[in-house]
Amino acid sequence: MTQMALIMGTVLSVMCIAGQENTWKYIGATRHIKVYYNPAKIKDKGNNIRQAWLKEVPSSEADRQSVIAENKNKKTDFSDYVYTLNLEEHDCEHQRSRPRQLVFYILRTM
């Protein structure tokens, strides 16, 4: 089982038990990203479906530069990329999940 699969298994288990604290909690990491979630932001969509935002932060400057390079042909300038938010939806009954939305956060210095 890959590191990301283990992290996703942890995330999906946690999503089925919504918490109240409004801070990002560290879940785990792969070679390239550190993954966090916010227990207070887990949403119950009914029918045992939960949604949660995962915050994916590059593990190193080289990993951040890799994301920038992957997006160099996009209209948006990724040179100040910081992290990605990934909205995941999980079916707690059937233990299935799917990504719903990705948002890249770019810090602009003034």
Secondary structure, DSSP 4 states (H G I P E B T S, - for coil): --HHHHHHHHHHHHHTS-----S-EEEEE-SSEEEEE-GGG-EEEETTEEEEEEEEEESSHHHHHHHHHHTTTSSS--TTEEEEEEEEEEETTTTEEEEEEEEEEEPPP-
